[in-house]
């Protein structure tokens, strides 16, 4: 996945570095709780850093208004335990006190040991971002908060949850790498609607015309079998089309 982000950094003239962690994480929560450790390491190695999840893409130059401390927020806005999204963080040496506090809260609350059963509304909604909010609030730190739009594709938000974009988009933060592990057909369709670069309504047309599989915007559609999947996961992880509406929410993933 890093190849895309690396090429974006080369395109825009940014230095980039990938920290490869030689560790098997028992859950996504335990992996997410590693975020502040990586950010701190980046500051120690490079000074000011823009931390991005490895699947992110940079589609426009980073604006001068983006300065540390900066943390993206979910949009539409969510409640305190998932208000932030830690997949985009800009930080420098002045941020180390709240990053250290973030780490202490994660460790004290043993957040990396939580599993899917430990949640408010959705599995994974109690994680490192709750600890981040606690640390920032306790220390009275005000951060810049660019919005990560999950639902509305006419948004002026600077981050998009998926591979779609608007004239305002700077960072795309896709989620379709979760596709292989998502077996529920409704949840699979949510991933499709969240990530598809074109209009999601195109899927019904692509699945109703002809018989041979066809590709569009990085997805494969098989009308004869009513199957679909991201191209990189076709055909091993092809899923039957869910013929019903789904509702996206910034509270999930």
VOTIVEX-416029 format. One record per residue (C-alpha): residue in three letters; x, y, z. Coordinates in pm, 1 decimal, decimal comma. Each point is the difference from the previous one (the first is absolute). Layout:
<dofis>
<dofi><rest>ala</rest><X>X</X><Y>Y</Y><Z>Z</Z></dofi>
...
</dofis>
This chain:
<dofis>
<dofi><rest>unk</rest><X>0,0</X><Y>0,0</Y><Z>0,0</Z></dofi>
<dofi><rest>unk</rest><X>288,8</X><Y>237,6</Y><Z>62,4</Z></dofi>
<dofi><rest>unk</rest><X>82,5</X><Y>19,8</Y><Z>-371,6</Z></dofi>
<dofi><rest>unk</rest><X>-288,5</X><Y>239,6</Y><Z>-62,0</Z></dofi>
<dofi><rest>unk</rest><X>87,4</X><Y>233,5</Y><Z>285,5</Z></dofi>
<dofi><rest>unk</rest><X>368,4</X><Y>-11,3</Y><Z>-93,5</Z></dofi>
<dofi><rest>unk</rest><X>-80,4</X><Y>102,5</Y><Z>-357,9</Z></dofi>
<dofi><rest>unk</rest><X>-215,8</X><Y>286,3</Y><Z>129,1</Z></dofi>
<dofi><rest>unk</rest><X>285,5</X><Y>129,7</Y><Z>215,3</Z></dofi>
<dofi><rest>unk</rest><X>234,4</X><Y>-16,5</Y><Z>-298,3</Z></dofi>
<dofi><rest>unk</rest><X>-256,0</X><Y>184,8</Y><Z>-212,1</Z></dofi>
<dofi><rest>unk</rest><X>-38,2</X><Y>285,2</Y><Z>248,4</Z></dofi>
<dofi><rest>unk</rest><X>363,8</X><Y>10,9</Y><Z>108,9</Z></dofi>
<dofi><rest>unk</rest><X>-41,3</X><Y>-126,2</Y><Z>356,9</Z></dofi>
<dofi><rest>unk</rest><X>239,6</X><Y>-222,4</Y><Z>188,3</Z></dofi>
<dofi><rest>unk</rest><X>-165,8</X><Y>-317,8</Y><Z>119,3</Z></dofi>
<dofi><rest>unk</rest><X>92,0</X><Y>-284,4</Y><Z>229,3</Z></dofi>
<dofi><rest>unk</rest><X>-171,8</X><Y>-329,9</Y><Z>74,7</Z></dofi>
<dofi><rest>unk</rest><X>40,3</X><Y>-153,4</Y><Z>344,6</Z></dofi>
<dofi><rest>unk</rest><X>-29,6</X><Y>-375,7</Y><Z>-41,7</Z></dofi>
<dofi><rest>unk</rest><X>-101,0</X><Y>-160,3</Y><Z>328,8</Z></dofi>
<dofi><rest>unk</rest><X>115,2</X><Y>-360,3</Y><Z>32,1</Z></dofi>
<dofi><rest>unk</rest><X>-282,5</X><Y>-106,7</Y><Z>224,3</Z></dofi>
<dofi><rest>unk</rest><X>-316,1</X><Y>-202,4</Y><Z>-36,8</Z></dofi>
<dofi><rest>unk</rest><X>-292,3</X><Y>188,7</Y><Z>149,8</Z></dofi>
<dofi><rest>unk</rest><X>-282,1</X><Y>-211,0</Y><Z>144,7</Z></dofi>
<dofi><rest>unk</rest><X>-263,0</X><Y>254,7</Y><Z>-106,5</Z></dofi>
<dofi><rest>unk</rest><X>-50,6</X><Y>322,3</Y><Z>-191,5</Z></dofi>
<dofi><rest>unk</rest><X>-40,2</X><Y>179,0</Y><Z>332,1</Z></dofi>
<dofi><rest>unk</rest><X>346,9</X><Y>-103,4</Y><Z>113,5</Z></dofi>
<dofi><rest>unk</rest><X>144,5</X><Y>120,6</Y><Z>-331,3</Z></dofi>
<dofi><rest>unk</rest><X>-180,5</X><Y>333,8</Y><Z>18,8</Z></dofi>
<dofi><rest>unk</rest><X>130,8</X><Y>51,4</Y><Z>353,0</Z></dofi>
<dofi><rest>unk</rest><X>350,2</X><Y>6,8</Y><Z>-147,2</Z></dofi>
<dofi><rest>unk</rest><X>-71,3</X><Y>334,4</Y><Z>-171,3</Z></dofi>
<dofi><rest>unk</rest><X>144,0</X><Y>230,8</Y><Z>268,4</Z></dofi>
<dofi><rest>unk</rest><X>316,8</X><Y>-207,6</Y><Z>29,0</Z></dofi>
<dofi><rest>unk</rest><X>62,5</X><Y>35,0</Y><Z>-374,4</Z></dofi>
<dofi><rest>unk</rest><X>-75,8</X><Y>373,0</Y><Z>5,8</Z></dofi>
<dofi><rest>unk</rest><X>240,8</X><Y>52,0</Y><Z>289,8</Z></dofi>
<dofi><rest>unk</rest><X>269,7</X><Y>-197,1</Y><Z>-181,7</Z></dofi>
<dofi><rest>unk</rest><X>-55,3</X><Y>213,9</Y><Z>-309,2</Z></dofi>
<dofi><rest>unk</rest><X>42,5</X><Y>321,2</Y><Z>198,0</Z></dofi>
<dofi><rest>unk</rest><X>320,7</X><Y>-130,4</Y><Z>156,8</Z></dofi>
<dofi><rest>unk</rest><X>136,0</X><Y>-96,8</Y><Z>-342,4</Z></dofi>
<dofi><rest>unk</rest><X>-123,5</X><Y>284,0</Y><Z>-220,9</Z></dofi>
<dofi><rest>unk</rest><X>-142,5</X><Y>290,2</Y><Z>204,4</Z></dofi>
<dofi><rest>unk</rest><X>-333,9</X><Y>112,9</Y><Z>-140,9</Z></dofi>
<dofi><rest>unk</rest><X>-195,9</X><Y>-291,6</Y><Z>-148,4</Z></dofi>
<dofi><rest>unk</rest><X>-329,6</X><Y>-61,5</Y><Z>-171,7</Z></dofi>
<dofi><rest>unk</rest><X>-100,5</X><Y>-349,2</Y><Z>105,7</Z></dofi>
<dofi><rest>unk</rest><X>-234,1</X><Y>-176,4</Y><Z>-241,3</Z></dofi>
<dofi><rest>unk</rest><X>-137,2</X><Y>-350,9</Y><Z>2,4</Z></dofi>
<dofi><rest>unk</rest><X>183,8</X><Y>-193,3</Y><Z>-269,0</Z></dofi>
<dofi><rest>unk</rest><X>-308,9</X><Y>-36,8</Y><Z>-219,9</Z></dofi>
<dofi><rest>unk</rest><X>-48,6</X><Y>378,2</Y><Z>-32,5</Z></dofi>
<dofi><rest>unk</rest><X>53,2</X><Y>192,6</Y><Z>-323,5</Z></dofi>
<dofi><rest>unk</rest><X>105,5</X><Y>363,7</Y><Z>-39,3</Z></dofi>
<dofi><rest>unk</rest><X>-195,5</X><Y>148,7</Y><Z>-291,0</Z></dofi>
<dofi><rest>unk</rest><X>88,7</X><Y>368,8</Y><Z>45,5</Z></dofi>
<dofi><rest>unk</rest><X>285,1</X><Y>195,5</Y><Z>162,9</Z></dofi>
<dofi><rest>unk</rest><X>-9,8</X><Y>26,0</Y><Z>378,7</Z></dofi>
<dofi><rest>unk</rest><X>-114,6</X><Y>358,6</Y><Z>72,0</Z></dofi>
<dofi><rest>unk</rest><X>197,7</X><Y>243,4</Y><Z>214,3</Z></dofi>
<dofi><rest>unk</rest><X>-296,3</X><Y>11,5</Y><Z>238,4</Z></dofi>
<dofi><rest>unk</rest><X>82,2</X><Y>-356,1</Y><Z>105,7</Z></dofi>
<dofi><rest>unk</rest><X>237,3</X><Y>47,1</Y><Z>291,9</Z></dofi>
<dofi><rest>unk</rest><X>70,9</X><Y>-199,8</Y><Z>313,9</Z></dofi>
<dofi><rest>unk</rest><X>-185,4</X><Y>-85,7</Y><Z>213,4</Z></dofi>
<dofi><rest>unk</rest><X>-258,8</X><Y>-140,6</Y><Z>-240,1</Z></dofi>
<dofi><rest>unk</rest><X>-230,6</X><Y>-301,9</Y><Z>24,1</Z></dofi>
<dofi><rest>unk</rest><X>-276,6</X><Y>-86,0</Y><Z>-245,0</Z></dofi>
<dofi><rest>unk</rest><X>-354,5</X><Y>-31,6</Y><Z>131,8</Z></dofi>
<dofi><rest>unk</rest><X>-282,5</X><Y>-220,8</Y><Z>-120,6</Z></dofi>
<dofi><rest>unk</rest><X>-272,8</X><Y>176,5</Y><Z>-192,2</Z></dofi>
<dofi><rest>unk</rest><X>-291,9</X><Y>9,5</Y><Z>56,0</Z></dofi>
<dofi><rest>unk</rest><X>125,8</X><Y>65,5</Y><Z>352,0</Z></dofi>
<dofi><rest>unk</rest><X>-6,3</X><Y>-279,9</Y><Z>254,6</Z></dofi>
<dofi><rest>unk</rest><X>-3,3</X><Y>-16,5</Y><Z>378,7</Z></dofi>
<dofi><rest>unk</rest><X>308,2</X><Y>19,8</Y><Z>216,8</Z></dofi>
<dofi><rest>unk</rest><X>119,1</X><Y>-359,7</Y><Z>-20,8</Z></dofi>
<dofi><rest>unk</rest><X>35,1</X><Y>11,4</Y><Z>-380,0</Z></dofi>
<dofi><rest>unk</rest><X>11,7</X><Y>374,8</Y><Z>-64,5</Z></dofi>
<dofi><rest>unk</rest><X>351,2</X><Y>-20,0</Y><Z>-144,4</Z></dofi>
<dofi><rest>unk</rest><X>143,2</X><Y>-217,3</Y><Z>-274,9</Z></dofi>
<dofi><rest>unk</rest><X>363,7</X><Y>-78,7</Y><Z>71,7</Z></dofi>
<dofi><rest>unk</rest><X>78,6</X><Y>-99,5</Y><Z>-358,9</Z></dofi>
<dofi><rest>unk</rest><X>112,5</X><Y>358,3</Y><Z>-73,9</Z></dofi>
<dofi><rest>unk</rest><X>212,5</X><Y>177,8</Y><Z>261,4</Z></dofi>
<dofi><rest>unk</rest><X>249,7</X><Y>284,1</Y><Z>-41,2</Z></dofi>
<dofi><rest>unk</rest><X>235,0</X><Y>42,9</Y><Z>295,2</Z></dofi>
<dofi><rest>unk</rest><X>338,2</X><Y>140,7</Y><Z>100,6</Z></dofi>
<dofi><rest>unk</rest><X>219,6</X><Y>8,7</Y><Z>310,5</Z></dofi>
<dofi><rest>unk</rest><X>-239,9</X><Y>235,4</Y><Z>178,6</Z></dofi>
<dofi><rest>unk</rest><X>-261,4</X><Y>-277,6</Y><Z>-22,0</Z></dofi>
<dofi><rest>unk</rest><X>199,1</X><Y>-259,4</Y><Z>194,0</Z></dofi>
<dofi><rest>unk</rest><X>-172,3</X><Y>71,4</Y><Z>336,2</Z></dofi>
<dofi><rest>unk</rest><X>-346,1</X><Y>-87,2</Y><Z>-129,9</Z></dofi>
<dofi><rest>unk</rest><X>131,2</X><Y>-289,3</Y><Z>-208,4</Z></dofi>
<dofi><rest>unk</rest><X>164,1</X><Y>-142,5</Y><Z>313,1</Z></dofi>
<dofi><rest>unk</rest><X>-328,7</X><Y>48,9</Y><Z>186,3</Z></dofi>
<dofi><rest>unk</rest><X>-181,8</X><Y>-176,5</Y><Z>-284,2</Z></dofi>
<dofi><rest>unk</rest><X>234,9</X><Y>-296,5</Y><Z>38,5</Z></dofi>
<dofi><rest>unk</rest><X>-44,3</X><Y>-6,5</Y><Z>378,2</Z></dofi>
<dofi><rest>unk</rest><X>-378,4</X><Y>-9,9</Y><Z>-29,7</Z></dofi>
<dofi><rest>unk</rest><X>13,9</X><Y>-282,6</Y><Z>-256,5</Z></dofi>
<dofi><rest>unk</rest><X>233,1</X><Y>-199,1</Y><Z>223,5</Z></dofi>
<dofi><rest>unk</rest><X>-189,1</X><Y>72,2</Y><Z>323,1</Z></dofi>
<dofi><rest>unk</rest><X>-336,2</X><Y>-92,8</Y><Z>-149,2</Z></dofi>
<dofi><rest>unk</rest><X>150,6</X><Y>-300,8</Y><Z>-185,3</Z></dofi>
<dofi><rest>unk</rest><X>-177,7</X><Y>115,3</Y><Z>-313,3</Z></dofi>
<dofi><rest>unk</rest><X>206,5</X><Y>-226,7</Y><Z>-222,2</Z></dofi>
<dofi><rest>unk</rest><X>-158,4</X><Y>-298,8</Y><Z>175,2</Z></dofi>
<dofi><rest>unk</rest><X>-357,2</X><Y>93,8</Y><Z>-92,4</Z></dofi>
<dofi><rest>unk</rest><X>-178,1</X><Y>-225,0</Y><Z>-247,2</Z></dofi>
<dofi><rest>unk</rest><X>-304,0</X><Y>25,7</Y><Z>-225,4</Z></dofi>
<dofi><rest>unk</rest><X>-237,1</X><Y>-58,5</Y><Z>289,8</Z></dofi>
<dofi><rest>unk</rest><X>125,8</X><Y>315,1</Y><Z>173,8</Z></dofi>
<dofi><rest>unk</rest><X>-185,6</X><Y>281,1</Y><Z>-174,2</Z></dofi>
<dofi><rest>unk</rest><X>-276,5</X><Y>257,4</Y><Z>34,8</Z></dofi>
<dofi><rest>unk</rest><X>-177,8</X><Y>-28,7</Y><Z>-335,6</Z></dofi>
<dofi><rest>unk</rest><X>247,4</X><Y>-158,7</Y><Z>-244,2</Z></dofi>
<dofi><rest>unk</rest><X>297,3</X><Y>-234,1</Y><Z>49,5</Z></dofi>
<dofi><rest>unk</rest><X>315,4</X><Y>209,6</Y><Z>23,7</Z></dofi>
<dofi><rest>unk</rest><X>-168,0</X><Y>324,4</Y><Z>106,8</Z></dofi>
<dofi><rest>unk</rest><X>182,1</X><Y>-9,0</Y><Z>334,6</Z></dofi>
<dofi><rest>unk</rest><X>364,1</X><Y>30,5</Y><Z>-92,5</Z></dofi>
<dofi><rest>unk</rest><X>304,6</X><Y>228,0</Y><Z>-13,8</Z></dofi>
<dofi><rest>unk</rest><X>-213,9</X><Y>300,5</Y><Z>-95,1</Z></dofi>
<dofi><rest>unk</rest><X>-178,1</X><Y>-5,7</Y><Z>336,4</Z></dofi>
<dofi><rest>unk</rest><X>340,0</X><Y>9,3</Y><Z>170,4</Z></dofi>
<dofi><rest>unk</rest><X>108,4</X><Y>281,6</Y><Z>-233,8</Z></dofi>
<dofi><rest>unk</rest><X>-304,7</X><Y>206,6</Y><Z>91,5</Z></dofi>
<dofi><rest>unk</rest><X>63,3</X><Y>-58,6</Y><Z>369,3</Z></dofi>
<dofi><rest>unk</rest><X>363,6</X><Y>110,8</Y><Z>-27,8</Z></dofi>
<dofi><rest>unk</rest><X>-76,8</X><Y>316,0</Y><Z>-198,5</Z></dofi>
<dofi><rest>unk</rest><X>-283,5</X><Y>98,6</Y><Z>233,3</Z></dofi>
<dofi><rest>unk</rest><X>194,7</X><Y>-64,6</Y><Z>320,9</Z></dofi>
<dofi><rest>unk</rest><X>291,6</X><Y>213,7</Y><Z>-120,2</Z></dofi>
<dofi><rest>unk</rest><X>-218,9</X><Y>271,1</Y><Z>-152,0</Z></dofi>
<dofi><rest>unk</rest><X>153,4</X><Y>-39,7</Y><Z>-345,6</Z></dofi>
<dofi><rest>unk</rest><X>-179,1</X><Y>159,2</Y><Z>-295,1</Z></dofi>
<dofi><rest>unk</rest><X>68,2</X><Y>-167,4</Y><Z>-333,2</Z></dofi>
<dofi><rest>unk</rest><X>-86,8</X><Y>83,8</Y><Z>-359,1</Z></dofi>
<dofi><rest>unk</rest><X>-274,4</X><Y>-233,5</Y><Z>-114,0</Z></dofi>
<dofi><rest>unk</rest><X>-42,2</X><Y>-53,9</Y><Z>-374,7</Z></dofi>
<dofi><rest>unk</rest><X>-315,3</X><Y>-198,4</Y><Z>-68,6</Z></dofi>
<dofi><rest>unk</rest><X>-3,7</X><Y>-357,1</Y><Z>-129,0</Z></dofi>
<dofi><rest>unk</rest><X>-327,0</X><Y>-33,2</Y><Z>-191,5</Z></dofi>
<dofi><rest>unk</rest><X>-167,0</X><Y>-341,3</Y><Z>15,4</Z></dofi>
<dofi><rest>unk</rest><X>-342,8</X><Y>58,2</Y><Z>-151,9</Z></dofi>
<dofi><rest>unk</rest><X>-56,9</X><Y>308,5</Y><Z>-216,0</Z></dofi>
<dofi><rest>unk</rest><X>188,3</X><Y>16,1</Y><Z>-328,1</Z></dofi>
<dofi><rest>unk</rest><X>-83,7</X><Y>367,2</Y><Z>-50,3</Z></dofi>
<dofi><rest>unk</rest><X>189,8</X><Y>86,2</Y><Z>318,4</Z></dofi>
<dofi><rest>unk</rest><X>268,6</X><Y>268,6</Y><Z>24,7</Z></dofi>
<dofi><rest>unk</rest><X>201,2</X><Y>-224,1</Y><Z>234,8</Z></dofi>
<dofi><rest>unk</rest><X>370,9</X><Y>-34,2</Y><Z>-77,3</Z></dofi>
<dofi><rest>unk</rest><X>5,7</X><Y>-376,5</Y><Z>59,7</Z></dofi>
<dofi><rest>unk</rest><X>-219,4</X><Y>-261,7</Y><Z>-166,4</Z></dofi>
<dofi><rest>unk</rest><X>-82,9</X><Y>-342,0</Y><Z>145,0</Z></dofi>
<dofi><rest>unk</rest><X>52,6</X><Y>-199,3</Y><Z>-317,3</Z></dofi>
<dofi><rest>unk</rest><X>147,5</X><Y>38,7</Y><Z>-347,9</Z></dofi>
<dofi><rest>unk</rest><X>-243,8</X><Y>272,6</Y><Z>-106,3</Z></dofi>
<dofi><rest>unk</rest><X>96,9</X><Y>366,1</Y><Z>7,2</Z></dofi>
<dofi><rest>unk</rest><X>-127,7</X><Y>354,8</Y><Z>-40,2</Z></dofi>
<dofi><rest>unk</rest><X>181,4</X><Y>322,9</Y><Z>-94,2</Z></dofi>
<dofi><rest>unk</rest><X>67,6</X><Y>40,2</Y><Z>374,2</Z></dofi>
<dofi><rest>unk</rest><X>155,0</X><Y>-343,6</Y><Z>60,0</Z></dofi>
<dofi><rest>unk</rest><X>364,0</X><Y>-15,7</Y><Z>111,3</Z></dofi>
<dofi><rest>unk</rest><X>15,0</X><Y>-348,7</Y><Z>152,5</Z></dofi>
<dofi><rest>unk</rest><X>-194,1</X><Y>-311,7</Y><Z>-91,7</Z></dofi>
<dofi><rest>unk</rest><X>-32,2</X><Y>-247,1</Y><Z>286,1</Z></dofi>
<dofi><rest>unk</rest><X>-142,2</X><Y>-319,8</Y><Z>-153,6</Z></dofi>
<dofi><rest>unk</rest><X>-123,2</X><Y>-306,1</Y><Z>185,7</Z></dofi>
<dofi><rest>unk</rest><X>-35,0</X><Y>-261,4</Y><Z>-274,4</Z></dofi>
<dofi><rest>unk</rest><X>310,5</X><Y>-185,0</Y><Z>127,1</Z></dofi>
<dofi><rest>unk</rest><X>-241,8</X><Y>-140,0</Y><Z>261,0</Z></dofi>
<dofi><rest>unk</rest><X>-192,4</X><Y>-177,5</Y><Z>-277,2</Z></dofi>
<dofi><rest>unk</rest><X>155,7</X><Y>-350,1</Y><Z>37,8</Z></dofi>
<dofi><rest>unk</rest><X>-95,3</X><Y>-27,9</Y><Z>367,0</Z></dofi>
<dofi><rest>unk</rest><X>-353,8</X><Y>140,5</Y><Z>-34,4</Z></dofi>
<dofi><rest>unk</rest><X>-237,3</X><Y>-288,2</Y><Z>-75,1</Z></dofi>
<dofi><rest>unk</rest><X>-335,8</X><Y>160,5</Y><Z>78,4</Z></dofi>
<dofi><rest>unk</rest><X>-161,7</X><Y>105,5</Y><Z>-328,6</Z></dofi>
<dofi><rest>unk</rest><X>-150,8</X><Y>319,2</Y><Z>139,4</Z></dofi>
<dofi><rest>unk</rest><X>334,5</X><Y>103,6</Y><Z>148,4</Z></dofi>
<dofi><rest>unk</rest><X>168,9</X><Y>-82,0</Y><Z>-331,5</Z></dofi>
<dofi><rest>unk</rest><X>-238,7</X><Y>233,1</Y><Z>-178,9</Z></dofi>
<dofi><rest>unk</rest><X>79,4</X><Y>272,7</Y><Z>252,1</Z></dofi>
<dofi><rest>unk</rest><X>367,3</X><Y>-38,1</Y><Z>-88,2</Z></dofi>
<dofi><rest>unk</rest><X>-89,5</X><Y>26,7</Y><Z>-367,8</Z></dofi>
<dofi><rest>unk</rest><X>-211,8</X><Y>312,6</Y><Z>40,2</Z></dofi>
<dofi><rest>unk</rest><X>261,7</X><Y>159,2</Y><Z>222,3</Z></dofi>
<dofi><rest>unk</rest><X>292,9</X><Y>-64,6</Y><Z>-232,2</Z></dofi>
<dofi><rest>unk</rest><X>-126,1</X><Y>-10,4</Y><Z>-359,6</Z></dofi>
<dofi><rest>unk</rest><X>147,7</X><Y>295,1</Y><Z>-189,4</Z></dofi>
<dofi><rest>unk</rest><X>-301,8</X><Y>41,3</Y><Z>-226,3</Z></dofi>
<dofi><rest>unk</rest><X>-367,5</X><Y>25,6</Y><Z>86,3</Z></dofi>
<dofi><rest>unk</rest><X>-87,5</X><Y>-312,7</Y><Z>203,0</Z></dofi>
<dofi><rest>unk</rest><X>-330,3</X><Y>-22,4</Y><Z>-188,8</Z></dofi>
<dofi><rest>unk</rest><X>201,9</X><Y>-110,9</Y><Z>-304,9</Z></dofi>
<dofi><rest>unk</rest><X>29,0</X><Y>-348,5</Y><Z>150,9</Z></dofi>
<dofi><rest>unk</rest><X>-358,7</X><Y>-95,2</Y><Z>-80,9</Z></dofi>
<dofi><rest>unk</rest><X>52,2</X><Y>89,0</Y><Z>-366,6</Z></dofi>
<dofi><rest>unk</rest><X>333,0</X><Y>-182,5</Y><Z>-14,2</Z></dofi>
<dofi><rest>unk</rest><X>-157,4</X><Y>-311,5</Y><Z>151,0</Z></dofi>
<dofi><rest>unk</rest><X>-303,8</X><Y>-0,4</Y><Z>-228,9</Z></dofi>
<dofi><rest>unk</rest><X>150,5</X><Y>39,5</Y><Z>-347,9</Z></dofi>
<dofi><rest>unk</rest><X>171,5</X><Y>-277,9</Y><Z>-193,7</Z></dofi>
<dofi><rest>unk</rest><X>152,7</X><Y>-317,1</Y><Z>139,5</Z></dofi>
<dofi><rest>unk</rest><X>377,8</X><Y>40,0</Y><Z>4,8</Z></dofi>
<dofi><rest>unk</rest><X>173,9</X><Y>151,4</Y><Z>303,7</Z></dofi>
<dofi><rest>unk</rest><X>89,6</X><Y>365,8</Y><Z>-39,1</Z></dofi>
<dofi><rest>unk</rest><X>208,5</X><Y>248,1</Y><Z>196,3</Z></dofi>
<dofi><rest>unk</rest><X>-69,3</X><Y>357,3</Y><Z>103,4</Z></dofi>
<dofi><rest>unk</rest><X>186,4</X><Y>227,5</Y><Z>239,9</Z></dofi>
<dofi><rest>unk</rest><X>213,8</X><Y>-283,0</Y><Z>134,4</Z></dofi>
<dofi><rest>unk</rest><X>-287,9</X><Y>-244,4</Y><Z>57,2</Z></dofi>
<dofi><rest>unk</rest><X>-105,4</X><Y>-313,0</Y><Z>-187,4</Z></dofi>
<dofi><rest>unk</rest><X>-367,5</X><Y>-80,8</Y><Z>-62,9</Z></dofi>
<dofi><rest>unk</rest><X>-131,0</X><Y>-335,4</Y><Z>-127,0</Z></dofi>
<dofi><rest>unk</rest><X>-361,3</X><Y>38,1</Y><Z>-123,9</Z></dofi>
<dofi><rest>unk</rest><X>-54,0</X><Y>-370,3</Y><Z>-68,9</Z></dofi>
<dofi><rest>unk</rest><X>76,0</X><Y>-101,2</Y><Z>358,8</Z></dofi>
<dofi><rest>unk</rest><X>-88,5</X><Y>329,9</Y><Z>170,4</Z></dofi>
<dofi><rest>unk</rest><X>344,7</X><Y>17,2</Y><Z>160,8</Z></dofi>
<dofi><rest>unk</rest><X>230,9</X><Y>295,7</Y><Z>58,6</Z></dofi>
<dofi><rest>unk</rest><X>324,1</X><Y>91,3</Y><Z>179,6</Z></dofi>
<dofi><rest>unk</rest><X>292,4</X><Y>242,6</Y><Z>-16,5</Z></dofi>
<dofi><rest>unk</rest><X>220,8</X><Y>-104,1</Y><Z>-291,0</Z></dofi>
<dofi><rest>unk</rest><X>290,4</X><Y>-86,4</Y><Z>229,6</Z></dofi>
<dofi><rest>unk</rest><X>-220,2</X><Y>-252,8</Y><Z>182,2</Z></dofi>
<dofi><rest>unk</rest><X>-167,8</X><Y>-151,7</Y><Z>-306,7</Z></dofi>
<dofi><rest>unk</rest><X>-95,9</X><Y>-281,3</Y><Z>-32,3</Z></dofi>
<dofi><rest>unk</rest><X>117,3</X><Y>-148,8</Y><Z>332,0</Z></dofi>
<dofi><rest>unk</rest><X>-215,0</X><Y>234,7</Y><Z>207,9</Z></dofi>
<dofi><rest>unk</rest><X>-292,4</X><Y>59,9</Y><Z>-233,7</Z></dofi>
<dofi><rest>unk</rest><X>-324,1</X><Y>70,8</Y><Z>187,1</Z></dofi>
<dofi><rest>unk</rest><X>-365,7</X><Y>-36,2</Y><Z>-101,6</Z></dofi>
<dofi><rest>unk</rest><X>-163,8</X><Y>336,4</Y><Z>-53,6</Z></dofi>
<dofi><rest>unk</rest><X>-221,1</X><Y>114,0</Y><Z>290,2</Z></dofi>
<dofi><rest>unk</rest><X>-321,8</X><Y>124,8</Y><Z>-158,3</Z></dofi>
<dofi><rest>unk</rest><X>-108,7</X><Y>248,4</Y><Z>261,0</Z></dofi>
<dofi><rest>unk</rest><X>87,1</X><Y>341,6</Y><Z>143,3</Z></dofi>
<dofi><rest>unk</rest><X>282,1</X><Y>52,8</Y><Z>247,0</Z></dofi>
<dofi><rest>unk</rest><X>69,5</X><Y>294,7</Y><Z>225,7</Z></dofi>
<dofi><rest>unk</rest><X>350,3</X><Y>138,3</Y><Z>36,9</Z></dofi>
<dofi><rest>unk</rest><X>104,8</X><Y>153,6</Y><Z>329,9</Z></dofi>
<dofi><rest>unk</rest><X>312,2</X><Y>171,3</Y><Z>126,0</Z></dofi>
<dofi><rest>unk</rest><X>-36,6</X><Y>-205,9</Y><Z>319,0</Z></dofi>
<dofi><rest>unk</rest><X>112,6</X><Y>-315,6</Y><Z>-179,7</Z></dofi>
<dofi><rest>unk</rest><X>349,4</X><Y>-86,7</Y><Z>-129,6</Z></dofi>
</dofis>
